[in-house]
Amino acid sequence: MGGGCGGGVVTTPRTQAARRTRIAEVLSGRSICSQEELRGILARDGFVVTQATLSRDLVDLGAVKLPNGDGRAVYTLPGEPGAPARPSLSGHPGTDAGTDVTRLVRAAHELVVSVDHSANIVVVRTPPGGAQYLASAFDRTQWPPIIGTVAGDDTVLLVTRGADAGAEVAAEILAMAEGRMPGGAEVP
């Protein structure tokens, strides 16, 4: 049992966060042309994933395929040279917030059961166990009208900046639940 200084072995947990961090490292350091190629690298690193899981990871990371210098289409992450600007709720394209907006809309589409509001409060109901994930998606977007979120098991409480902004925010959340991006565009 490695109890001394410097003699231990560093291990990486096989969590979603660790897997996605490894995917980002691989995509930043190598030209990856296919999900199958990436799955092989991840498997060698101890992350055995299905194609569906890898596809979701790539979407959530904002990875897109773009031509490289050789003309081959390779996966590129937001913020890398040649990566397209992403939309964001704050109106600043090119930030990671665009990926977070897409994640929020997808989460809302999958999880929102109902939305209610009063003055500067919005209450969003989810299936049991869904509230913390949805609240996290709201937090990550740093949506300007939202001051903060509180999540229980099946309820998210959102506090808005404006004294009467609850109705507007509730309407946007309902649109997201119907699969529309802010501004009415369809989810990519």
C-alpha positions as CSV (number, residue, x, y, z in Angstrom):
1,M,0.0,0.0,0.0
2,G,1.8,3.2,-1.1
3,G,1.9,5.2,2.0
4,G,5.1,7.2,1.5
5,C,5.7,10.5,-0.3
6,G,6.0,10.3,-4.1
7,G,5.7,6.5,-4.3
8,G,2.0,6.3,-5.0
9,V,0.3,5.5,-8.3
10,V,-2.0,8.2,-9.6
11,T,-5.2,6.7,-10.9
12,T,-8.0,8.4,-12.8
13,P,-11.5,7.6,-11.9
14,R,-13.7,6.3,-14.7
15,T,-16.3,9.0,-14.3
16,Q,-18.0,11.0,-17.0
17,A,-16.0,14.1,-16.0
18,A,-12.7,12.2,-16.3
19,R,-13.7,10.6,-19.6
20,R,-14.7,14.0,-21.1
21,T,-11.5,15.6,-19.8
22,R,-9.6,12.8,-21.6
23,I,-11.6,13.2,-24.8
24,A,-10.7,17.0,-24.8
25,E,-7.1,16.2,-24.2
26,V,-7.0,13.7,-27.1
27,L,-8.9,16.0,-29.5
28,S,-6.6,18.9,-28.6
29,G,-3.4,16.8,-29.2
30,R,-4.3,14.6,-32.2
31,S,-6.2,14.7,-35.4
32,I,-9.1,12.3,-34.8
33,C,-11.2,11.5,-37.9
34,S,-13.8,9.1,-36.5
35,Q,-15.6,8.2,-33.4
36,E,-14.3,4.6,-33.8
37,E,-10.7,5.9,-33.7
38,L,-11.5,7.9,-30.6
39,R,-13.3,5.0,-28.9
40,G,-10.1,2.9,-29.5
41,I,-7.9,5.5,-27.8
42,L,-10.3,5.8,-24.9
43,A,-10.5,2.0,-24.5
44,R,-6.7,1.8,-24.3
45,D,-6.9,4.4,-21.5
46,G,-9.5,2.4,-19.6
47,F,-12.6,4.2,-20.8
48,V,-14.8,1.7,-22.5
49,V,-17.8,3.5,-24.0
50,T,-20.6,2.9,-26.4
51,Q,-20.8,4.8,-29.6
52,A,-24.0,6.5,-28.3
53,T,-22.2,7.7,-25.1
54,L,-19.2,9.0,-27.1
55,S,-21.6,10.8,-29.5
56,R,-23.3,12.5,-26.5
57,D,-19.9,13.4,-25.0
58,L,-18.8,15.0,-28.3
59,V,-22.0,17.0,-28.5
60,D,-21.8,18.2,-24.9
61,L,-18.2,19.1,-25.4
62,G,-19.2,21.1,-28.5
63,A,-16.9,19.1,-30.8
64,V,-17.5,19.5,-34.5
65,K,-15.8,18.0,-37.6
66,L,-13.9,20.5,-39.7
67,P,-11.3,20.1,-42.5
68,N,-7.7,20.2,-41.3
69,G,-4.7,21.4,-43.3
70,D,-4.7,18.1,-45.2
71,G,-8.4,18.5,-46.1
72,R,-9.4,15.6,-43.8
73,A,-12.4,16.2,-41.5
74,V,-11.2,16.0,-37.9
75,Y,-12.9,16.7,-34.6
76,T,-12.3,20.2,-33.3
77,L,-13.3,21.7,-29.9
78,P,-14.7,25.2,-29.4
79,G,-11.9,27.7,-28.9
80,E,-9.4,25.8,-31.1
81,P,-8.2,27.5,-34.2
82,G,-10.7,27.1,-37.0
83,A,-13.6,26.2,-34.7
84,P,-16.8,28.0,-35.5
85,A,-18.3,30.6,-33.1
86,R,-21.0,29.3,-30.9
87,P,-24.2,31.1,-29.9
88,S,-24.6,32.0,-26.3
89,L,-27.4,33.4,-24.1
90,S,-25.2,36.3,-23.1
91,G,-24.8,37.3,-26.7
92,H,-21.1,36.7,-26.9
93,P,-20.4,34.2,-29.7
94,G,-17.3,32.1,-29.5
95,T,-17.5,31.3,-25.8
96,D,-18.0,27.9,-24.3
97,A,-21.4,29.2,-23.3
98,G,-22.8,28.1,-26.7
99,T,-22.1,24.5,-25.8
100,D,-23.8,25.1,-22.5
101,V,-26.8,26.7,-24.2
102,T,-27.3,23.6,-26.3
103,R,-26.9,21.4,-23.2
104,L,-29.5,23.5,-21.4
105,V,-32.0,23.3,-24.2
106,R,-31.5,19.5,-24.5
107,A,-31.9,19.1,-20.7
108,A,-35.0,21.3,-20.7
109,H,-36.5,19.3,-23.6
110,E,-35.9,16.0,-21.8
111,L,-36.7,17.1,-18.2
112,V,-39.2,19.9,-18.0
113,V,-42.6,18.7,-16.8
114,S,-44.1,22.2,-16.0
115,V,-43.1,25.8,-15.5
116,D,-44.8,28.3,-13.2
117,H,-43.7,31.9,-12.2
118,S,-44.5,34.7,-9.9
119,A,-42.7,38.1,-10.1
120,N,-39.0,37.3,-10.2
121,I,-39.4,33.6,-9.3
122,V,-39.6,30.7,-11.8
123,V,-40.5,27.1,-10.6
124,V,-39.6,24.3,-12.9
125,R,-40.8,20.8,-12.2
126,T,-38.9,17.7,-13.5
127,P,-39.2,14.0,-13.1
128,P,-37.8,12.7,-9.7
129,G,-34.0,13.0,-9.7
130,G,-33.9,15.5,-12.6
131,A,-33.8,18.9,-10.9
132,Q,-30.1,19.0,-9.9
133,Y,-29.0,18.2,-13.5
134,L,-31.3,20.8,-14.9
135,A,-30.2,23.4,-12.3
136,S,-26.6,22.7,-13.2
137,A,-27.4,23.3,-16.9
138,F,-28.9,26.7,-16.0
139,D,-25.9,27.5,-13.8
140,R,-23.4,26.7,-16.5
141,T,-25.0,29.0,-19.1
142,Q,-24.7,32.0,-16.8
143,W,-27.9,33.3,-18.4
144,P,-28.0,37.0,-17.6
145,P,-31.6,37.2,-16.3
146,I,-30.9,34.4,-13.8
147,I,-29.3,35.3,-10.4
148,G,-29.2,31.8,-9.2
149,T,-30.9,28.4,-8.9
150,V,-31.9,26.0,-6.1
151,A,-32.6,22.4,-6.8
152,G,-34.5,19.8,-4.9
153,D,-35.3,16.3,-6.2
154,D,-37.9,17.3,-8.8
155,T,-38.1,21.1,-8.5
156,V,-35.8,23.9,-9.7
157,L,-36.3,27.4,-8.2
158,L,-34.8,30.1,-10.4
159,V,-34.5,33.7,-9.1
160,T,-34.4,36.4,-11.8
161,R,-32.7,39.8,-11.8
162,G,-35.7,41.8,-12.9
163,A,-38.5,42.3,-10.4
164,D,-41.1,41.0,-13.0
165,A,-38.8,38.9,-15.2
166,G,-40.3,35.6,-14.1
167,A,-42.9,35.6,-16.9
168,E,-40.3,36.2,-19.7
169,V,-37.9,33.6,-18.3
170,A,-40.7,31.1,-17.9
171,A,-41.7,31.6,-21.5
172,E,-38.1,31.0,-22.7
173,I,-37.9,27.9,-20.6
174,L,-41.1,26.6,-22.1
175,A,-39.7,27.2,-25.6
176,M,-36.5,25.3,-24.6
177,A,-38.7,22.4,-23.3
178,E,-40.3,22.3,-26.8
179,G,-36.8,22.0,-28.3
180,R,-36.2,25.6,-29.5
181,M,-33.0,27.5,-28.8
182,P,-33.4,31.0,-27.4
183,G,-34.5,33.2,-30.3
184,G,-36.6,30.4,-31.8
185,A,-33.9,28.4,-33.7
186,E,-34.1,24.6,-33.6
187,V,-31.6,22.7,-31.5
188,P,-28.6,21.6,-33.6
